[in-house]
Amino acid sequence: MDKDQGKKQSFSTNNVKSSILKMGAKTIFFDVNLAANDKKYLKITESRFAGEGNDRVRSSVVLFPENIEGFEKSLREMAGYLN
């Protein structure tokens, strides 16, 4: 078994801008980062408590510039059903 197998990969990113949205026990992080190829991307991360205790679970989605328009359109469409 490779000694690095099972370990999380670490990426060196340059943070351009960050924003945090707190929603009760959940926190949403919006981070615009600069990748190694000098292209910007948006990483949206949800962090929440998992059951009882202090363990937190994180889930992320990464959006590249070419995906933002479609994501925004779908988000607005779905948000429209909430009114």
N, C-alpha and C positions, 0 to 999 in steps of 0.2 A: 504494500500500500504506500502510495506517495505521501511523504510527510506533510505536503501542503494540501492534500485532499481533505475536504470537509471544512477547511478554514474559509472564512469570508474574505473575498478579495477586497483590497483597499484601493480606492481610487484617489488620486491627487486632483482636487478640483479647486478652482479659483472662484470664490463666491463673489458675485456681482451685486446682488441685492437679495434681501430676505424680508419676509413678513410672517407674523404669527397671528393665528386666529384661535382663541380659546373658546371652546364650546362645552362647558361643564367638565366632565371627566376626560374629554377628548381635546387634543390640540392638533391643529392643522398648520404645517409649516409650508411656506411657499418660498422656494429658493431658486433664483436664477444663477446658474453656474456657467463657467467657461470650461469647456472640455479641452483635452490635450490638443485637439486639432483647431483650437481657437474659435470653435462654434459655441454659441450660447444655447442652453436648454433650460426648461423649467422642470423642477422636481417638486411634486406635491406629496407630502408625507403626512399620514394620520398617525398619531401616537395616542394610545389609550391604555388604561389599566386592564390587565387580564385577570379577571376574577378578584379574589381577595389577596391582599399583599401588595408589594410594591413593584411587581413585575409589570413591565410595559411591553406592549406589542406595537410594532410599527409596520405600516404598509405604505408603499410608495408607487407613484406612477410618474413616468418621465415623458415629457412632451417636447418635441423638437419644433423649431419655427414653422415648418411646413405642416404641422398637425394642429397648431393653435386655432386657426380659423374654424376648422371642423369641430374641434372640442368646444369652443366658445358657442358656436351655433347650436350644438346639441344641448349644452348646458342651459342656454337661454330658453330653448324649446321646452325642456323638461321642467325648468323653474316656472314657466308660464302655467303649467298645470297645477301649481301649488296655490295660485291665487283664486 
